[in-house]
Amino acid sequence: MSVAEIEAREIQLEAPTGGLWADAWARLRRNPGALAGFFLVGSFVVIAIFASVMAPYSPTHVDLNALSANGLPTGPSWQHWVGVDQLGRDEFSRILYGARYSLVIGLVAVSSGLSLGLLFGSVAGYVGGFVDSLIMRFMDVMLAIPGLLLAIGLVAALGQGLWQIMVAVGITNVPIFARLLRGSVLAQREQDFVLAARAVGARRRGILFSHILPNAMSPVIVQGTLAMATAIIDVAGLGFLGLGPQDPGTPEWGTMLTQADQYLESGALYLAVSPGIAIVLAVLGFNMIGDGLREALDPKLRGRVGKFKEAKAEPPDGRLVPEVGESA
Amino acid sequence: MLRFIVRRLFLLVPILLGVSLLVFVWIHLLPGSPAQALLGERATPQSIAQINHQFGLDKPLYVQYWRYLVETVGHLNLGTSIKTFRPVTFEIENRFPATVELALGAMAFALAVGIPLGFFAAKKYGSFFDHSSLIFSLLGISIPIFFLGLILKYIFAVRLGWLPSIGREDVLATRSHPTNFYILDAILNGDPGALWDTIKHLILPSIALGSIPLAIVTRITRAAVLDVQNEDYVRTARAKGLPPFQVDQRHVLRNALLPISTIIGLQTGLLLSGAVLTETVFAWPGVGSWLKDAIFDRDYPVLQGGIMFLAVVFVVVNLIVDISYAVINPRIRLS
C-alpha cells in the first residue's frame, strides 16, 4: 500500500458512517456487555409492567398458615418459589411487584433531576458571568452535603411517601447533571459551528437549543443511565433506613431487606438474598448499558464500527470519578 | 502555588456560608420540633416552652441563625445535643475518629486488592482474567452496601462466628481511649489483645464500605496501566534491556499511580463524609449514623454542627486532593 492509499483509508475510517446515533447503535450492538445490560433492563421493565400477570399471589396477601409451626418465615417450596416472609406473604410475588417501585421511582427521580440539572447547567454554561457563578456556587453548596444525608433529610422534611422519595433522590442528582452539562456546554460554545451560527445572525436561544445542546447531550445520556443505577440503590437505601413508602407492607426491595435483617439469626437468608439479588441485577443492567453507551458515544472512537481495536485504554470517566451521590 | 491555595481557601467561605444557611432553613422546615421529639407523649405546653427557651428556639429565626453563626465561627462552639445534652464538639471528637478509622480501613482494603487486580488485568489484556476483573468491578459498584454488609454479617458472624458483627470493640471491654482512634490507642497502650479485637471489628465494615472504591480503583488502575504501557519511555526502558519486572515497577506502575492517587483522594473524601449505611448495618458509632439518628430526633444543634463539620471536611479534602495532584504531577498548572 502506498502512503497515499494508507492515508485515504484512514480518512475513510475516520469518516462517520451514518450519523452519531446510527454509529453508536452499531457499536453498541457488538458490545456483549451492553447487550447483557439491555437484556437485564428489558426483563426488569417487562416484569415491572406485567407484575400483576406474572405474580402467582398478591404481594400483600397475608397468609399466616404458610409460616412454620413456631411462626417463622418458611423457605422455598413448590407453592412459594422463594419462600414466604414474616407475614406469610409470597416473597416471589413481592419481588416482582417491587420492580415497579424501583423502576418508577428511579425513572421519575432521574428524569426530574436531569431536567433541572440540564436547565441550570446549560443556562450557567451559556450565559456565563454572574449567573454562572451564582448557579454553580449553589450547586457546590449542595455537593458539599453528603448525598444520602441530603436525601434522608429531604424525606424527613417532606414526610414519608413515594413522591417524596422521588423528589429527594431527584434533587441529589441536580448538581451532578448541572456540572456535567455546564462543562459540556462550555466546550461546545467555543466550537466553529457556534461561531458560524452566530455569524449568520441566529438568536442566542436558538443557538443554545439547536446547536449547543444536541452536541452536549452524549455525556448526559451516559450519566443518565448510570444515574438510574445509583437511584435504584439510593431508593433501596432509603427503604433500608426505614424511609421507604409509608405503608411498610409495600413490596419495595430496600424495605424488604430491612425486614429480612431481623430474621437472619433464624437462618432466613433467602429473605435478604432475594430482594438483594433483584437490586443487584437491575443496577448491573443499567451500569452495563451506561458503560456500553460511553464507549459507543465516545467521539474519539467515532466512525470505527468495531473494525479497529483501540490500543488505548478507555478514558477515566464521570461515573468512575463520582463527585457525590454515591451512597456509602 | 501559594496564591492558588489562598484563593481556594477564600472561595470556601461563600460555600460554607451557603451550607450553613441551607442546613438552617432545612432543619426548620422539618415537621415536628426537638422538644416534641424529646418529650414524646409526656409533652405539655409548659415543658415544650421550657425546652424551647433553654435552647433559644423561641427567638426569631434570623436571631437564631445569627447566634448560630457567631457561636460557630467566633467561639467554635457547635452547641449542645438536645437528645444527650452533650456538647456537639464532644460527640464529634468521639465519633469522627470512628469514621476516619473505617474510611482508612475501607481504602486500605480497596488499594490492597484493587491495584494488583487492575495491574494484572492490564498485563493480561483481553484474557479471561481481564474480563473477570471487569465483571467483578461492575458487580462491585452494583451491589448496595447494606446488602453486601448483611451478607458478610450472615456468613462471617452468624454462620461461621469468625468475626464480630457490630461495634468497634468487645462490648465488655473497659479500655482507655486517649485518642479515640482505637487502633492507635491499643498500640499506645501496648495492648496486643485490644489491637486484635479492634482489627477484628474493623474487617467486615471495611470490606463492605470498600467495595465501591475497590471496583473504581481496579478499573482506573487497569486503564492507567494500559495507557502507560504504550508510552515511548516504557518502550525505551524495554529496549535498553531492563528486566520486565523493573520496567513494570519503575516505569509502568509509577506513572500509572498518578490517576490512581487522584481517585484515592476523592474517594477518601467521600468515605469520610459519613458512611451512613455501613455504620447502620454494623452499628458503627461514627458520624454518619449519628447524623441519621439526629434527623429522626430533630436534634437541631447536632444537625447544624454535624453537617457543617462534614461539609468542611469534604471541601478541605477536595482542596488537598487538588493541591497534591499539582504537586505530584508537575505537568498540571493550577489556574
Boltz contact constraints between the chains, C-beta under 6 A:
constraints:
  - contact:
      token1: [A, 137]
      token2: [B, 14]
      max_distance: 6.0
  - contact:
      token1: [A, 140]
      token2: [B, 15]
      max_distance: 6.0
  - contact:
      token1: [A, 141]
      token2: [B, 15]
      max_distance: 6.0
  - contact:
      token1: [A, 141]
      token2: [B, 18]
      max_distance: 6.0
  - contact:
      token1: [A, 141]
      token2: [B, 19]
      max_distance: 6.0
  - contact:
      token1: [A, 141]
      token2: [B, 22]
      max_distance: 6.0
  - contact:
      token1: [A, 144]
      token2: [B, 15]
      max_distance: 6.0
  - contact:
      token1: [A, 144]
      token2: [B, 19]
      max_distance: 6.0
  - contact:
      token1: [A, 144]
      token2: [B, 311]
      max_distance: 6.0
  - contact:
      token1: [A, 144]
      token2: [B, 314]
      max_distance: 6.0
  - contact:
      token1: [A, 144]
      token2: [B, 315]
      max_distance: 6.0
  - contact:
      token1: [A, 146]
      token2: [B, 273]
      max_distance: 6.0
  - contact:
      token1: [A, 146]
      token2: [B, 274]
      max_distance: 6.0
  - contact:
      token1: [A, 146]
      token2: [B, 310]
      max_distance: 6.0
  - contact:
      token1: [A, 148]
      token2: [B, 276]
      max_distance: 6.0
  - contact:
      token1: [A, 149]
      token2: [B, 291]
      max_distance: 6.0
  - contact:
      token1: [A, 152]
      token2: [B, 295]
      max_distance: 6.0
  - contact:
      token1: [A, 153]
      token2: [B, 26]
      max_distance: 6.0
  - contact:
      token1: [A, 153]
      token2: [B, 295]
      max_distance: 6.0
  - contact:
      token1: [A, 156]
      token2: [B, 30]
      max_distance: 6.0
  - contact:
      token1: [A, 156]
      token2: [B, 295]
      max_distance: 6.0
  - contact:
      token1: [A, 157]
      token2: [B, 29]
      max_distance: 6.0
  - contact:
      token1: [A, 157]
      token2: [B, 30]
      max_distance: 6.0
  - contact:
      token1: [A, 233]
      token2: [B, 144]
      max_distance: 6.0
  - contact:
      token1: [A, 236]
      token2: [B, 144]
      max_distance: 6.0
  - contact:
      token1: [A, 237]
      token2: [B, 277]
      max_distance: 6.0
  - contact:
      token1: [A, 240]
      token2: [B, 146]
      max_distance: 6.0
  - contact:
      token1: [A, 264]
      token2: [B, 154]
      max_distance: 6.0
  - contact:
      token1: [A, 264]
      token2: [B, 158]
      max_distance: 6.0
  - contact:
      token1: [A, 269]
      token2: [B, 154]
      max_distance: 6.0
  - contact:
      token1: [A, 272]
      token2: [B, 150]
      max_distance: 6.0
  - contact:
      token1: [A, 276]
      token2: [B, 147]
      max_distance: 6.0
  - contact:
      token1: [A, 279]
      token2: [B, 144]
      max_distance: 6.0
  - contact:
      token1: [A, 280]
      token2: [B, 142]
      max_distance: 6.0
  - contact:
      token1: [A, 280]
      token2: [B, 143]
      max_distance: 6.0
  - contact:
      token1: [A, 283]
      token2: [B, 142]
      max_distance: 6.0
  - contact:
      token1: [A, 284]
      token2: [B, 142]
      max_distance: 6.0
  - contact:
      token1: [A, 287]
      token2: [B, 138]
      max_distance: 6.0
  - contact:
      token1: [A, 287]
      token2: [B, 142]
      max_distance: 6.0
  - contact:
      token1: [A, 313]
      token2: [B, 223]
      max_distance: 6.0
  - contact:
      token1: [A, 313]
      token2: [B, 226]
      max_distance: 6.0
  - contact:
      token1: [A, 313]
      token2: [B, 227]
      max_distance: 6.0
  - contact:
      token1: [A, 314]
      token2: [B, 223]
      max_distance: 6.0
  - contact:
      token1: [A, 316]
      token2: [B, 220]
      max_distance: 6.0
  - contact:
      token1: [A, 316]
      token2: [B, 259]
      max_distance: 6.0
  - contact:
      token1: [A, 320]
      token2: [B, 216]
      max_distance: 6.0
  - contact:
      token1: [A, 320]
      token2: [B, 219]
      max_distance: 6.0
  - contact:
      token1: [A, 326]
      token2: [B, 270]
      max_distance: 6.0
  - contact:
      token1: [A, 327]
      token2: [B, 277]
      max_distance: 6.0
  - contact:
      token1: [A, 328]
      token2: [B, 209]
      max_distance: 6.0
  - contact:
      token1: [A, 328]
      token2: [B, 271]
      max_distance: 6.0
  - contact:
      token1: [A, 328]
      token2: [B, 275]
      max_distance: 6.0
